[in-house]
Amino acid sequence: MATDSELYDLDAEVTEGWSPIHAWRALGQLRAKAAVLPLLHKMSEEKEFEGWCDWMSTDLPAVFGLVGAPAIPVLAEFLRDRT
């Protein structure tokens, strides 16, 4: 749900259109290290999903903070990758 492209295309007036945001937050609360890399990739694809940049740039750092120390190596590797 957090990375489902179809949900990103829904209008904000549709309830389901808000589900990615709630999914990000839940994954952070669950300290889901496995979600960090897919969320980073989704954030890097944001140009395809107009209007999501503000939400992602605000929420995802907080989500990664909730995941905690296990997220650090994943974040560092993502930042080192120049491809």
Sequence and secondary structure as in RCSB ss.txt:
>XXXX:A:sequence
MATDSELYDLDAEVTEGWSPIHAWRALGQLRAKAAVLPLLHKMSEEKEFEGWCDWMSTDLPAVFGLVGAPAIPVL
AEFLRDRT
>XXXX:A:secstr
 TT HHHHTS TTSGGGGHHHHHHHHHHHTT GGGHHHHHHHHHTGGGSTT HHHHHHHHHHHHHHH TTHHHHH
HHHHH   
